[in-house]
C-alpha cells in the first residue's frame, strides 16, 4: 500500500484499483515462482531416483570399478526420496 492510503480507507475497502492490481500481479508472480521451484525439485528427485535405479542395474564388476559393493548400491537405492 502506498502511504497516502489511510487506514480507514483500507478497512472500508476503498483501495484504488491500481493497488489491487499490483497486489494481484505480485501474488501471481510469487505463485509462478513457487510452481517453478516445485517443478525443479520434482525434476531433481526424478533424476536422483533414476541414478539410484541405475546403480542397482550395474554388475558387481561395474560397482567394484566405482568403489561400491552390491550392499552399498542397495543402501543407496533404499534411501528416502529427500535424502
N, CA, C and O atoms as a GROMACS GRO file, in nm:
protein
  332
    1UNK      N    1   0.083  -0.118   0.000
    1UNK     CA    2   0.000   0.000   0.000
    1UNK      C    3   0.088   0.125   0.000
    1UNK      O    4   0.196   0.128   0.058
    2UNK      N    5   0.039   0.224  -0.065
    2UNK     CA    6   0.111   0.350  -0.064
    2UNK      C    7   0.079   0.424   0.064
    2UNK      O    8  -0.028   0.404   0.122
    3UNK      N    9   0.169   0.510   0.110
    3UNK     CA   10   0.147   0.580   0.236
    3UNK      C   11   0.029   0.676   0.234
    3UNK      O   12  -0.020   0.713   0.341
    4UNK      N   13  -0.020   0.718   0.116
    4UNK     CA   14  -0.130   0.813   0.112
    4UNK      C   15  -0.266   0.746   0.132
    4UNK      O   16  -0.368   0.815   0.136
    5UNK      N   17  -0.270   0.615   0.145
    5UNK     CA   18  -0.395   0.547   0.175
    5UNK      C   19  -0.411   0.541   0.326
    5UNK      O   20  -0.326   0.487   0.396
    6UNK      N   21  -0.518   0.596   0.373
    6UNK     CA   22  -0.539   0.594   0.518
    6UNK      C   23  -0.588   0.456   0.561
    6UNK      O   24  -0.639   0.378   0.481
    7UNK      N   25  -0.572   0.429   0.688
    7UNK     CA   26  -0.618   0.301   0.743
    7UNK      C   27  -0.769   0.288   0.728
    7UNK      O   28  -0.819   0.179   0.699
    8UNK      N   29  -0.840   0.396   0.746
    8UNK     CA   30  -0.986   0.393   0.732
    8UNK      C   31  -1.026   0.353   0.591
    8UNK      O   32  -1.120   0.275   0.573
    9UNK      N   33  -0.956   0.405   0.490
    9UNK     CA   34  -0.987   0.369   0.352
    9UNK      C   35  -0.961   0.221   0.328
    9UNK      O   36  -1.040   0.153   0.262
   10UNK      N   37  -0.850   0.172   0.380
   10UNK     CA   38  -0.817   0.031   0.360
   10UNK      C   39  -0.918  -0.060   0.429
   10UNK      O   40  -0.959  -0.162   0.374
   11UNK      N   41  -0.958  -0.022   0.552
   11UNK     CA   42  -1.054  -0.104   0.625
   11UNK      C   43  -1.191  -0.101   0.559
   11UNK      O   44  -1.263  -0.200   0.561
   12UNK      N   45  -1.225   0.011   0.501
   12UNK     CA   46  -1.356   0.024   0.437
   12UNK      C   47  -1.356  -0.040   0.298
   12UNK      O   48  -1.461  -0.050   0.234
   13UNK      N   49  -1.240  -0.084   0.252
   13UNK     CA   50  -1.234  -0.149   0.122
   13UNK      C   51  -1.222  -0.051   0.007
   13UNK      O   52  -1.246  -0.087  -0.108
   14UNK      N   53  -1.186   0.073   0.036
   14UNK     CA   54  -1.174   0.175  -0.067
   14UNK      C   55  -1.029   0.190  -0.110
   14UNK      O   56  -0.972   0.299  -0.100
   15UNK      N   57  -0.972   0.082  -0.156
   15UNK     CA   58  -0.835   0.087  -0.204
   15UNK      C   59  -0.843   0.103  -0.356
   15UNK      O   60  -0.920   0.032  -0.420
   16UNK      N   61  -0.767   0.192  -0.412
   16UNK     CA   62  -0.772   0.211  -0.557
   16UNK      C   63  -0.746   0.081  -0.633
   16UNK      O   64  -0.677  -0.008  -0.584
   17UNK      N   65  -0.803   0.073  -0.752
   17UNK     CA   66  -0.791  -0.047  -0.834
   17UNK      C   67  -0.645  -0.077  -0.866
   17UNK      O   68  -0.607  -0.194  -0.878
   18UNK      N   69  -0.563   0.025  -0.880
   18UNK     CA   70  -0.421   0.006  -0.912
   18UNK      C   71  -0.351  -0.074  -0.801
   18UNK      O   72  -0.270  -0.162  -0.830
   19UNK      N   73  -0.381  -0.044  -0.676
   19UNK     CA   74  -0.319  -0.115  -0.565
   19UNK      C   75  -0.361  -0.262  -0.567
   19UNK      O   76  -0.279  -0.351  -0.541
   20UNK      N   77  -0.488  -0.288  -0.598
   20UNK     CA   78  -0.538  -0.425  -0.606
   20UNK      C   79  -0.471  -0.498  -0.721
   20UNK      O   80  -0.433  -0.614  -0.707
   21UNK      N   81  -0.456  -0.431  -0.834
   21UNK     CA   82  -0.392  -0.493  -0.949
   21UNK      C   83  -0.246  -0.526  -0.920
   21UNK      O   84  -0.199  -0.634  -0.957
   22UNK      N   85  -0.176  -0.436  -0.855
   22UNK     CA   86  -0.037  -0.461  -0.820
   22UNK      C   87  -0.024  -0.578  -0.724
   22UNK      O   88   0.064  -0.662  -0.738
   23UNK      N   89  -0.114  -0.583  -0.626
   23UNK     CA   90  -0.112  -0.692  -0.530
   23UNK      C   91  -0.139  -0.825  -0.599
   23UNK      O   92  -0.072  -0.925  -0.571
   24UNK      N   93  -0.237  -0.827  -0.690
   24UNK     CA   94  -0.270  -0.948  -0.764
   24UNK      C   95  -0.152  -0.992  -0.850
   24UNK      O   96  -0.120  -1.111  -0.856
   25UNK      N   97  -0.090  -0.896  -0.916
   25UNK     CA   98   0.026  -0.927  -1.000
   25UNK      C   99   0.138  -0.985  -0.916
   25UNK      O  100   0.200  -1.084  -0.955
   26UNK      N  101   0.165  -0.926  -0.803
   26UNK     CA  102   0.271  -0.974  -0.716
   26UNK      C  103   0.240  -1.115  -0.666
   26UNK      O  104   0.329  -1.200  -0.660
   27UNK      N  105   0.116  -1.140  -0.631
   27UNK     CA  106   0.078  -1.273  -0.584
   27UNK      C  107   0.093  -1.376  -0.696
   27UNK      O  108   0.139  -1.487  -0.671
   28UNK      N  109   0.055  -1.340  -0.818
   28UNK     CA  110   0.069  -1.432  -0.930
   28UNK      C  111   0.216  -1.460  -0.961
   28UNK      O  112   0.252  -1.572  -0.994
   29UNK      N  113   0.299  -1.358  -0.951
   29UNK     CA  114   0.442  -1.378  -0.973
   29UNK      C  115   0.500  -1.470  -0.867
   29UNK      O  116   0.582  -1.557  -0.897
   30UNK      N  117   0.457  -1.452  -0.744
   30UNK     CA  118   0.504  -1.538  -0.636
   30UNK      C  119   0.458  -1.682  -0.657
   30UNK      O  120   0.536  -1.776  -0.638
   31UNK      N  121   0.334  -1.699  -0.696
   31UNK     CA  122   0.281  -1.833  -0.724
   31UNK      C  123   0.358  -1.898  -0.838
   31UNK      O  124   0.394  -2.016  -0.831
   32UNK      N  125   0.384  -1.821  -0.942
   32UNK     CA  126   0.459  -1.872  -1.057
   32UNK      C  127   0.598  -1.917  -1.014
   32UNK      O  128   0.643  -2.025  -1.053
   33UNK      N  129   0.665  -1.836  -0.934
   33UNK     CA  130   0.799  -1.870  -0.887
   33UNK      C  131   0.796  -1.997  -0.802
   33UNK      O  132   0.885  -2.082  -0.814
   34UNK      N  133   0.696  -2.010  -0.718
   34UNK     CA  134   0.686  -2.130  -0.634
   34UNK      C  135   0.657  -2.255  -0.717
   34UNK      O  136   0.708  -2.362  -0.688
   35UNK      N  137   0.574  -2.240  -0.820
   35UNK     CA  138   0.546  -2.353  -0.909
   35UNK      C  139   0.671  -2.397  -0.983
   35UNK      O  140   0.696  -2.516  -0.998
   36UNK      N  141   0.749  -2.301  -1.031
   36UNK     CA  142   0.874  -2.334  -1.098
   36UNK      C  143   0.971  -2.404  -1.004
   36UNK      O  144   1.037  -2.500  -1.042
   37UNK      N  145   0.980  -2.355  -0.880
   37UNK     CA  146   1.068  -2.417  -0.782
   37UNK      C  147   1.024  -2.560  -0.753
   37UNK      O  148   1.106  -2.651  -0.742
   38UNK      N  149   0.893  -2.580  -0.742
   38UNK     CA  150   0.841  -2.715  -0.716
   38UNK      C  151   0.871  -2.808  -0.834
   38UNK      O  152   0.907  -2.924  -0.815
   39UNK      N  153   0.856  -2.757  -0.956
   39UNK     CA  154   0.885  -2.839  -1.074
   39UNK      C  155   1.032  -2.875  -1.080
   39UNK      O  156   1.067  -2.988  -1.116
   40UNK      N  157   1.120  -2.782  -1.046
   40UNK     CA  158   1.263  -2.811  -1.044
   40UNK      C  159   1.295  -2.916  -0.938
   40UNK      O  160   1.376  -3.006  -0.962
   41UNK      N  161   1.231  -2.906  -0.821
   41UNK     CA  162   1.254  -3.003  -0.714
   41UNK      C  163   1.211  -3.142  -0.759
   41UNK      O  164   1.282  -3.240  -0.738
   42UNK      N  165   1.094  -3.152  -0.822
   42UNK     CA  166   1.044  -3.281  -0.869
   42UNK      C  167   1.141  -3.337  -0.973
   42UNK      O  168   1.169  -3.457  -0.973
   43UNK      N  169   1.190  -3.252  -1.061
   43UNK     CA  170   1.286  -3.297  -1.162
   43UNK      C  171   1.414  -3.352  -1.100
   43UNK      O  172   1.466  -3.455  -1.144
   44UNK      N  173   1.464  -3.283  -0.997
   44UNK     CA  174   1.584  -3.331  -0.928
   44UNK      C  175   1.559  -3.465  -0.860
   44UNK      O  176   1.645  -3.553  -0.862
   45UNK      N  177   1.441  -3.481  -0.801
   45UNK     CA  178   1.409  -3.607  -0.734
   45UNK      C  179   1.397  -3.721  -0.834
   45UNK      O  180   1.441  -3.833  -0.807
   46UNK      N  181   1.340  -3.692  -0.949
   46UNK     CA  182   1.328  -3.795  -1.053
   46UNK      C  183   1.466  -3.837  -1.104
   46UNK      O  184   1.490  -3.956  -1.127
   47UNK      N  185   1.556  -3.741  -1.122
   47UNK     CA  186   1.691  -3.773  -1.167
   47UNK      C  187   1.766  -3.855  -1.061
   47UNK      O  188   1.838  -3.949  -1.095
   48UNK      N  189   1.748  -3.820  -0.936
   48UNK     CA  190   1.810  -3.895  -0.827
   48UNK      C  191   1.759  -4.039  -0.826
   48UNK      O  192   1.835  -4.134  -0.806
   49UNK      N  193   1.630  -4.054  -0.847
   49UNK     CA  194   1.570  -4.189  -0.850
   49UNK      C  195   1.626  -4.271  -0.966
   49UNK      O  196   1.659  -4.388  -0.950
   50UNK      N  197   1.638  -4.208  -1.084
   50UNK     CA  198   1.694  -4.278  -1.199
   50UNK      C  199   1.838  -4.321  -1.173
   50UNK      O  200   1.878  -4.431  -1.211
   51UNK      N  201   1.915  -4.235  -1.107
   51UNK     CA  202   2.054  -4.268  -1.076
   51UNK      C  203   2.062  -4.386  -0.980
   51UNK      O  204   2.147  -4.474  -0.996
   52UNK      N  205   1.975  -4.387  -0.883
   52UNK     CA  206   1.975  -4.497  -0.786
   52UNK      C  207   1.932  -4.629  -0.852
   52UNK      O  208   1.986  -4.735  -0.819
   53UNK      N  209   1.837  -4.622  -0.943
   53UNK     CA  210   1.796  -4.742  -1.015
   53UNK      C  211   1.910  -4.792  -1.104
   53UNK      O  212   1.930  -4.912  -1.118
   54UNK      N  213   1.985  -4.699  -1.164
   54UNK     CA  214   2.098  -4.738  -1.248
   54UNK      C  215   2.204  -4.811  -1.168
   54UNK      O  216   2.266  -4.905  -1.217
   55UNK      N  217   2.224  -4.770  -1.043
   55UNK     CA  218   2.320  -4.841  -0.957
   55UNK      C  219   2.280  -4.987  -0.939
   55UNK      O  220   2.364  -5.076  -0.942
   56UNK      N  221   2.151  -5.010  -0.919
   56UNK     CA  222   2.105  -5.148  -0.899
   56UNK      C  223   2.122  -5.233  -1.024
   56UNK      O  224   2.138  -5.354  -1.014
   57UNK      N  225   2.117  -5.170  -1.140
   57UNK     CA  226   2.129  -5.244  -1.266
   57UNK      C  227   2.273  -5.277  -1.302
   57UNK      O  228   2.298  -5.358  -1.392
   58UNK      N  229   2.369  -5.215  -1.233
   58UNK     CA  230   2.510  -5.242  -1.262
   58UNK      C  231   2.550  -5.381  -1.213
   58UNK      O  232   2.494  -5.434  -1.118
   59UNK      N  233   2.648  -5.436  -1.282
   59UNK     CA  234   2.703  -5.565  -1.239
   59UNK      C  235   2.795  -5.541  -1.120
   59UNK      O  236   2.833  -5.428  -1.090
   60UNK      N  237   2.831  -5.651  -1.053
   60UNK     CA  238   2.923  -5.640  -0.939
   60UNK      C  239   3.058  -5.583  -0.982
   60UNK      O  240   3.120  -5.508  -0.908
   61UNK      N  241   3.103  -5.619  -1.103
   61UNK     CA  242   3.230  -5.567  -1.153
   61UNK      C  243   3.224  -5.416  -1.177
   61UNK      O  244   3.317  -5.343  -1.145
   62UNK      N  245   3.112  -5.372  -1.233
   62UNK     CA  246   3.096  -5.227  -1.256
   62UNK      C  247   3.092  -5.151  -1.124
   62UNK      O  248   3.151  -5.044  -1.111
   63UNK      N  249   3.021  -5.207  -1.027
   63UNK     CA  250   3.015  -5.143  -0.896
   63UNK      C  251   3.153  -5.139  -0.831
   63UNK      O  252   3.190  -5.040  -0.767
   64UNK      N  253   3.229  -5.245  -0.849
   64UNK     CA  254   3.364  -5.250  -0.792
   64UNK      C  255   3.452  -5.142  -0.855
   64UNK      O  256   3.536  -5.082  -0.787
   65UNK      N  257   3.432  -5.117  -0.986
   65UNK     CA  258   3.510  -5.014  -1.056
   65UNK      C  259   3.487  -4.875  -0.996
   65UNK      O  260   3.578  -4.791  -0.996
   66UNK      N  261   3.368  -4.851  -0.945
   66UNK     CA  262   3.341  -4.718  -0.885
   66UNK      C  263   3.351  -4.721  -0.733
   66UNK      O  264   3.318  -4.624  -0.665
   67UNK      N  265   3.397  -4.834  -0.681
   67UNK     CA  266   3.424  -4.842  -0.538
   67UNK      C  267   3.303  -4.871  -0.451
   67UNK      O  268   3.300  -4.833  -0.334
   68UNK      N  269   3.204  -4.939  -0.507
   68UNK     CA  270   3.084  -4.974  -0.430
   68UNK      C  271   3.062  -5.124  -0.432
   68UNK      O  272   3.106  -5.194  -0.523
   69UNK      N  273   2.994  -5.171  -0.330
   69UNK     CA  274   2.955  -5.312  -0.326
   69UNK      C  275   2.805  -5.319  -0.359
   69UNK      O  276   2.737  -5.217  -0.369
   70UNK      N  277   2.756  -5.440  -0.377
   70UNK     CA  278   2.612  -5.458  -0.403
   70UNK      C  279   2.532  -5.406  -0.286
   70UNK      O  280   2.426  -5.346  -0.305
   71UNK      N  281   2.580  -5.427  -0.164
   71UNK     CA  282   2.512  -5.377  -0.045
   71UNK      C  283   2.507  -5.224  -0.041
   71UNK      O  284   2.406  -5.166  -0.002
   72UNK      N  285   2.619  -5.160  -0.083
   72UNK     CA  286   2.621  -5.013  -0.088
   72UNK      C  287   2.518  -4.961  -0.188
   72UNK      O  288   2.448  -4.863  -0.162
   73UNK      N  289   2.510  -5.029  -0.303
   73UNK     CA  290   2.414  -4.988  -0.406
   73UNK      C  291   2.271  -5.003  -0.354
   73UNK      O  292   2.187  -4.917  -0.376
   74UNK      N  293   2.245  -5.114  -0.286
   74UNK     CA  294   2.111  -5.136  -0.232
   74UNK      C  295   2.077  -5.033  -0.124
   74UNK      O  296   1.965  -4.983  -0.118
   75UNK      N  297   2.175  -5.001  -0.039
   75UNK     CA  298   2.152  -4.899   0.066
   75UNK      C  299   2.122  -4.763   0.003
   75UNK      O  300   2.034  -4.691   0.050
   76UNK      N  301   2.193  -4.729  -0.103
   76UNK     CA  302   2.168  -4.602  -0.172
   76UNK      C  303   2.029  -4.601  -0.234
   76UNK      O  304   1.957  -4.502  -0.227
   77UNK      N  305   1.992  -4.714  -0.295
   77UNK     CA  306   1.860  -4.725  -0.355
   77UNK      C  307   1.749  -4.713  -0.251
   77UNK      O  308   1.643  -4.657  -0.279
   78UNK      N  309   1.773  -4.765  -0.132
   78UNK     CA  310   1.671  -4.770  -0.027
   78UNK      C  311   1.654  -4.637   0.047
   78UNK      O  312   1.561  -4.623   0.127
   79UNK      N  313   1.741  -4.540   0.021
   79UNK     CA  314   1.730  -4.412   0.090
   79UNK      C  315   1.600  -4.342   0.058
   79UNK      O  316   1.539  -4.366  -0.047
   80UNK      N  317   1.558  -4.257   0.148
   80UNK     CA  318   1.435  -4.180   0.127
   80UNK      C  319   1.452  -4.086   0.010
   80UNK      O  320   1.563  -4.050  -0.027
   81UNK      N  321   1.342  -4.046  -0.047
   81UNK     CA  322   1.343  -3.960  -0.166
   81UNK      C  323   1.415  -3.828  -0.139
   81UNK      O  324   1.486  -3.778  -0.226
   82UNK      N  325   1.399  -3.771  -0.021
   82UNK     CA  326   1.454  -3.639   0.007
   82UNK      C  327   1.596  -3.645   0.064
   82UNK      O  328   1.655  -3.540   0.091
   83UNK      N  329   1.652  -3.765   0.082
   83UNK     CA  330   1.791  -3.778   0.132
   83UNK      C  331   1.889  -3.752   0.020
   83UNK      O  332   2.010  -3.758   0.042
   0.00000   0.00000   0.00000
